[in-house]
Amino acid sequence: MTKYNIPVDLIMSKMAEASEQAHAKARKGSEVLLEDLDTEIAPTPYEVVYQEDRVKLKYYRPEGQPKYQTPLLVVYALINRETMLDLQPGRSVVQTFLDHGLEVYMIDWGYPTRKDAFLGFDDHINGYMDNVVDFIRERHNVPQIHLMGICMGGTFSVIYSAQHPEKIKNLVTTVTPTNFDTDKGLLHQWMQFVDPDALVDVYGNLPAHAMNLGFLLLNPARLMLDKYVGFIQNMDNKKFVENFIRMEKWIFDSPDLPGAVFSKFIRDCYQQNLLIQSKMKVGGQPVNLKKVTMPLLNIYGLFDHLVPPEACEKLTQAVGSEDTEDLCLRTGHIGIYVSSKCQRDFAPKIAAWLAERDVQRKRPKSPAKKRAPKRAARKPAAAKQSSPA
């Protein structure tokens, strides 16, 4: 019989060493978790300058004199919160824009209630968004603004730019779905079999907890197991723990989605793919992408499991603009905004691209003619804040 020389002493020594390291990490981790942790989200100071119903407009001003004549409006998705763009120190898209001298406005869609269930695309795009754009134009005495849309907010921004091209100087879309005829990504496959009207009949607004569960199930191994294993492995690192908690707070601070928006998004986009074909209608008016004639920068993530490249890359060929650019970054849906590598490539690229197209023009002598808002009357601006209201 063959005898094997097994180094039992060495194995036991390694096991003892690993056990001691694990105990030391656990002790240090306990100390870190018992310390005062800085887990504040959205620390960059802002001012709420406009409010209509649940919707607020945040204004961020750079230090010193702004270097751009045209302000930038950022439109986030109605899913999750716009605080993603200002999640943590050193990785804030908003702060990077300010550092480049941009004046930034950002829409906070708030938390829909039952009465918002019947507010659809037209209410959000030609109601709230249009009122916000006009407010900014009048406030800065400019005929056009820069517009940046994110995910569903990017879809809204494309539609808005097609229906109101005279008000948008430059358009930036990031991880924005516009072509839904793809089987890349589990979400696109699932949505083909969803009956949105049945869900809206039951819930009114689509509950945030249902959406969060669905997103987790798209990649359960990574989103429900790997990240917590990573947390345990790094629980003795205070900075890692603080950033981990910030991300968890953002993920689970999710508003419900207005039922009418959800229903049209699924029917017209995911199931019929009307937008990229210029066959979609919003407010009874066609959304003709050939009317998107302003410069367009289209950014998306190569490893995005929610909005894969195939859902984004056809936009620049479908619009009427002669100044378009696609930029595919080697990252995912959220990493494009928070990863340290993308911080060097993402916001600085947008700021530089806008600077090249922020042409100086003689300001008109009188402000643009004011018009009554399509929805509720504008409310007085709120006091300056340093965190979301």
VEXBA-356701 format. One line per field, with one value per residue (C-alpha): chain; residue number from 0; x, y, z; residue in three letters. Coordinates in steps of 0.25 Angstrom, whole numbers. Layout:
<recs>
drenke <- c(A  ...)
tiba <- c(NUM  ...)
c1 <- c(X  ...)
c2 <- c(Y  ...)
c3 <- c(Z  ...)
nuba <- c(ALA  ...)
</recs>
This chain:
<recs>
drenke <- c(A  A  A  A  A  A  A  A  A  A  A  A  A  A  A  A  A  A  A  A  A  A  A  A  A  A  A  A  A  A  A  A  A  A  A  A  A  A  A  A  A  A  A  A  A  A  A  A  A  A  A  A  A  A  A  A  A  A  A  A  A  A  A  A  A  A  A  A  A  A  A  A  A  A  A  A  A  A  A  A  A  A  A  A  A  A  A  A  A  A  A  A  A  A  A  A  A  A  A  A  A  A  A  A  A  A  A  A  A  A  A  A  A  A  A  A  A  A  A  A  A  A  A  A  A  A  A  A  A  A  A  A  A  A  A  A  A  A  A  A  A  A  A  A  A  A  A  A  A  A  A  A  A  A  A  A  A  A  A  A  A  A  A  A  A  A  A  A  A  A  A  A  A  A  A  A  A  A  A  A  A  A  A  A  A  A  A  A  A  A  A  A  A  A  A  A  A  A  A  A  A  A  A  A  A  A  A  A  A  A  A  A  A  A  A  A  A  A  A  A  A  A  A  A  A  A  A  A  A  A  A  A  A  A  A  A  A  A  A  A  A  A  A  A  A  A  A  A  A  A  A  A  A  A  A  A  A  A  A  A  A  A  A  A  A  A  A  A  A  A  A  A  A  A  A  A  A  A  A  A  A  A  A  A  A  A  A  A  A  A  A  A  A  A  A  A  A  A  A  A  A  A  A  A  A  A  A  A  A  A  A  A  A  A  A  A  A  A  A  A  A  A  A  A  A  A  A  A  A  A  A  A  A  A  A  A  A  A  A  A  A  A  A  A  A  A  A  A  A  A  A  A  A  A  A  A  A  A  A  A  A  A  A  A  A  A  A  A  A  A  A  A  A  A  A  A  A  A  A  A  A  A  A  A  A  A  A  A  A)
tiba <- c(0  1  2  3  4  5  6  7  8  9  10  11  12  13  14  15  16  17  18  19  20  21  22  23  24  25  26  27  28  29  30  31  32  33  34  35  36  37  38  39  40  41  42  43  44  45  46  47  48  49  50  51  52  53  54  55  56  57  58  59  60  61  62  63  64  65  66  67  68  69  70  71  72  73  74  75  76  77  78  79  80  81  82  83  84  85  86  87  88  89  90  91  92  93  94  95  96  97  98  99  100  101  102  103  104  105  106  107  108  109  110  111  112  113  114  115  116  117  118  119  120  121  122  123  124  125  126  127  128  129  130  131  132  133  134  135  136  137  138  139  140  141  142  143  144  145  146  147  148  149  150  151  152  153  154  155  156  157  158  159  160  161  162  163  164  165  166  167  168  169  170  171  172  173  174  175  176  177  178  179  180  181  182  183  184  185  186  187  188  189  190  191  192  193  194  195  196  197  198  199  200  201  202  203  204  205  206  207  208  209  210  211  212  213  214  215  216  217  218  219  220  221  222  223  224  225  226  227  228  229  230  231  232  233  234  235  236  237  238  239  240  241  242  243  244  245  246  247  248  249  250  251  252  253  254  255  256  257  258  259  260  261  262  263  264  265  266  267  268  269  270  271  272  273  274  275  276  277  278  279  280  281  282  283  284  285  286  287  288  289  290  291  292  293  294  295  296  297  298  299  300  301  302  303  304  305  306  307  308  309  310  311  312  313  314  315  316  317  318  319  320  321  322  323  324  325  326  327  328  329  330  331  332  333  334  335  336  337  338  339  340  341  342  343  344  345  346  347  348  349  350  351  352  353  354  355  356  357  358  359  360  361  362  363  364  365  366  367  368  369  370  371  372  373  374  375  376  377  378  379  380  381  382  383  384  385  386  387  388)
c1 <- c(0  5  8  6  14  4  10  0  8  8  -7  -10  0  -7  -21  -17  -11  -24  -32  -24  -25  -40  -41  -33  -41  -54  -49  -44  -57  -65  -57  -60  -75  -76  -68  -75  -77  -78  -89  -96  -101  -101  -92  -90  -98  -110  -122  -136  -140  -153  -164  -176  -184  -174  -164  -152  -141  -127  -117  -102  -93  -78  -68  -64  -70  -76  -68  -80  -90  -101  -105  -107  -120  -118  -131  -130  -139  -152  -146  -136  -131  -123  -113  -105  -98  -93  -92  -79  -67  -56  -66  -77  -81  -88  -75  -67  -76  -75  -60  -60  -69  -82  -95  -103  -118  -123  -138  -142  -155  -159  -167  -180  -193  -206  -210  -198  -202  -209  -198  -191  -180  -187  -189  -174  -168  -177  -182  -171  -159  -164  -167  -153  -146  -154  -151  -136  -136  -143  -134  -122  -127  -123  -131  -125  -119  -111  -118  -113  -122  -119  -125  -141  -137  -129  -141  -149  -138  -138  -153  -153  -142  -150  -162  -155  -142  -142  -140  -128  -114  -106  -112  -104  -110  -104  -108  -120  -129  -135  -135  -142  -142  -131  -130  -117  -120  -130  -138  -142  -146  -155  -162  -167  -176  -181  -195  -193  -207  -210  -200  -205  -219  -214  -204  -206  -192  -181  -176  -161  -159  -164  -155  -143  -146  -147  -133  -127  -132  -125  -112  -114  -100  -93  -104  -109  -96  -83  -85  -87  -76  -67  -73  -68  -54  -53  -61  -48  -46  -54  -54  -59  -70  -74  -75  -82  -93  -95  -98  -107  -115  -116  -121  -132  -136  -145  -158  -170  -172  -184  -193  -196  -181  -179  -190  -186  -171  -173  -184  -178  -163  -160  -171  -173  -160  -167  -156  -144  -154  -160  -173  -176  -186  -185  -197  -203  -191  -181  -167  -158  -144  -140  -144  -132  -123  -114  -101  -102  -92  -97  -90  -92  -86  -80  -84  -97  -107  -119  -117  -107  -100  -109  -120  -112  -103  -114  -118  -107  -111  -126  -125  -125  -112  -99  -91  -92  -82  -83  -75  -75  -68  -63  -72  -87  -100  -96  -80  -81  -84  -77  -65  -51  -47  -59  -58  -46  -53  -68  -71  -58  -62  -76  -70  -60  -70  -80  -69  -66  -80  -84  -82  -83  -94  -99  -110  -124  -127  -140  -143  -151  -166  -171  -183  -192  -187  -195  -198  -198  -193  -179  -176  -166  -151  -147  -136  -122  -119  -107  -115  -127  -140)
c2 <- c(0  14  23  38  47  57  70  70  79  89  88  90  102  109  106  112  124  126  125  135  145  143  146  159  163  161  169  180  180  181  193  199  197  203  215  228  226  236  231  244  244  256  265  276  288  292  301  297  308  303  293  288  277  266  271  279  286  286  297  295  307  306  314  326  331  320  317  313  322  311  303  288  281  267  258  245  233  232  219  221  235  245  245  235  246  252  239  240  249  248  241  252  254  267  272  269  277  289  288  290  302  297  302  290  288  274  269  262  255  252  241  238  236  229  242  242  228  234  244  238  242  255  260  258  262  273  277  276  276  287  296  293  296  309  313  311  319  330  330  331  339  329  323  308  300  287  275  262  249  237  223  225  240  239  233  245  255  249  250  264  268  263  270  283  284  299  299  289  294  280  267  256  243  233  218  222  211  215  202  191  180  172  160  164  165  158  170  172  157  158  171  164  155  166  171  185  189  177  181  196  191  184  194  207  211  200  198  201  188  180  187  185  170  169  176  167  155  159  155  149  143  156  165  157  148  153  168  163  153  165  173  163  162  177  180  184  196  208  215  202  201  215  214  201  207  219  210  201  214  219  205  204  219  216  223  216  217  225  214  221  223  209  204  213  210  195  195  206  203  189  182  190  197  210  220  217  215  230  223  227  238  246  256  252  257  249  247  248  246  253  266  263  272  278  271  258  251  236  229  215  203  191  182  188  177  186  195  187  194  188  196  209  209  211  225  233  227  230  245  256  262  263  264  251  243  229  226  212  210  197  198  194  202  208  207  218  228  223  215  222  219  225  237  240  237  241  254  261  256  262  275  276  272  283  293  291  294  305  316  330  338  352  351  356  370  365  352  341  343  336  327  320  306  295  289  295  309  311  311  320  314  307  311  306  292  282  269  264  269)
c3 <- c(0  -4  8  7  16  20  27  38  47  35  33  47  48  36  42  55  48  40  52  60  48  47  62  60  49  56  68  59  52  65  69  55  56  70  66  61  46  35  26  22  8  -2  7  -4  0  -9  -9  -13  -22  -28  -23  -30  -23  -18  -28  -24  -31  -25  -29  -27  -29  -31  -23  -29  -43  -51  -64  -72  -78  -79  -66  -66  -62  -57  -58  -50  -51  -43  -38  -26  -23  -29  -17  -25  -32  -18  -11  -3  -2  -13  -22  -25  -39  -34  -27  -40  -48  -38  -38  -53  -51  -55  -49  -46  -45  -41  -40  -27  -31  -17  -12  -20  -12  -16  -23  -32  -38  -50  -53  -66  -76  -80  -66  -63  -76  -82  -68  -57  -66  -75  -64  -57  -71  -72  -58  -61  -74  -68  -55  -64  -75  -86  -97  -95  -84  -84  -81  -75  -73  -65  -67  -68  -66  -79  -86  -81  -86  -100  -101  -96  -105  -117  -113  -108  -116  -116  -101  -100  -104  -102  -98  -89  -87  -78  -76  -84  -90  -103  -111  -104  -115  -108  -100  -94  -79  -71  -69  -83  -84  -72  -76  -89  -80  -69  -69  -64  -64  -55  -45  -45  -43  -30  -25  -31  -31  -32  -18  -16  -8  -20  -30  -20  -19  -35  -36  -26  -33  -46  -40  -27  -25  -26  -20  -9  -5  -11  -6  8  8  3  15  25  19  20  33  40  29  34  21  14  24  23  8  9  18  9  -2  6  10  -4  -9  1  0  -12  -15  -21  -36  -41  -47  -60  -63  -60  -69  -81  -79  -80  -91  -101  -98  -93  -101  -113  -114  -120  -115  -124  -136  -134  -132  -118  -114  -101  -98  -111  -119  -126  -121  -134  -131  -143  -136  -126  -134  -122  -119  -112  -103  -100  -89  -85  -77  -84  -72  -69  -66  -65  -77  -86  -97  -108  -101  -102  -114  -125  -120  -127  -141  -139  -135  -145  -139  -147  -134  -127  -119  -112  -100  -94  -81  -75  -63  -58  -56  -43  -44  -55  -44  -32  -36  -34  -48  -54  -46  -55  -68  -66  -60  -65  -79  -79  -73  -84  -95  -90  -89  -104  -108  -98  -108  -103  -108  -106  -95  -99  -93  -86  -80  -87  -87  -75  -76  -66  -61  -67  -53  -39  -36  -33  -18  -11  -10  2  11  8  11  12  11  4  10)
nuba <- c(MET  THR  LYS  TYR  ASN  ILE  PRO  VAL  ASP  LEU  ILE  MET  SER  LYS  MET  ALA  GLU  ALA  SER  GLU  GLN  ALA  HIS  ALA  LYS  ALA  ARG  LYS  GLY  SER  GLU  VAL  LEU  LEU  GLU  ASP  LEU  ASP  THR  GLU  ILE  ALA  PRO  THR  PRO  TYR  GLU  VAL  VAL  TYR  GLN  GLU  ASP  ARG  VAL  LYS  LEU  LYS  TYR  TYR  ARG  PRO  GLU  GLY  GLN  PRO  LYS  TYR  GLN  THR  PRO  LEU  LEU  VAL  VAL  TYR  ALA  LEU  ILE  ASN  ARG  GLU  THR  MET  LEU  ASP  LEU  GLN  PRO  GLY  ARG  SER  VAL  VAL  GLN  THR  PHE  LEU  ASP  HIS  GLY  LEU  GLU  VAL  TYR  MET  ILE  ASP  TRP  GLY  TYR  PRO  THR  ARG  LYS  ASP  ALA  PHE  LEU  GLY  PHE  ASP  ASP  HIS  ILE  ASN  GLY  TYR  MET  ASP  ASN  VAL  VAL  ASP  PHE  ILE  ARG  GLU  ARG  HIS  ASN  VAL  PRO  GLN  ILE  HIS  LEU  MET  GLY  ILE  CYS  MET  GLY  GLY  THR  PHE  SER  VAL  ILE  TYR  SER  ALA  GLN  HIS  PRO  GLU  LYS  ILE  LYS  ASN  LEU  VAL  THR  THR  VAL  THR  PRO  THR  ASN  PHE  ASP  THR  ASP  LYS  GLY  LEU  LEU  HIS  GLN  TRP  MET  GLN  PHE  VAL  ASP  PRO  ASP  ALA  LEU  VAL  ASP  VAL  TYR  GLY  ASN  LEU  PRO  ALA  HIS  ALA  MET  ASN  LEU  GLY  PHE  LEU  LEU  LEU  ASN  PRO  ALA  ARG  LEU  MET  LEU  ASP  LYS  TYR  VAL  GLY  PHE  ILE  GLN  ASN  MET  ASP  ASN  LYS  LYS  PHE  VAL  GLU  ASN  PHE  ILE  ARG  MET  GLU  LYS  TRP  ILE  PHE  ASP  SER  PRO  ASP  LEU  PRO  GLY  ALA  VAL  PHE  SER  LYS  PHE  ILE  ARG  ASP  CYS  TYR  GLN  GLN  ASN  LEU  LEU  ILE  GLN  SER  LYS  MET  LYS  VAL  GLY  GLY  GLN  PRO  VAL  ASN  LEU  LYS  LYS  VAL  THR  MET  PRO  LEU  LEU  ASN  ILE  TYR  GLY  LEU  PHE  ASP  HIS  LEU  VAL  PRO  PRO  GLU  ALA  CYS  GLU  LYS  LEU  THR  GLN  ALA  VAL  GLY  SER  GLU  ASP  THR  GLU  ASP  LEU  CYS  LEU  ARG  THR  GLY  HIS  ILE  GLY  ILE  TYR  VAL  SER  SER  LYS  CYS  GLN  ARG  ASP  PHE  ALA  PRO  LYS  ILE  ALA  ALA  TRP  LEU  ALA  GLU  ARG  ASP  VAL  GLN  ARG  LYS  ARG  PRO  LYS  SER  PRO  ALA  LYS  LYS  ARG  ALA  PRO  LYS  ARG  ALA  ALA  ARG  LYS  PRO  ALA  ALA  ALA  LYS  GLN  SER  SER  PRO  ALA)
</recs>
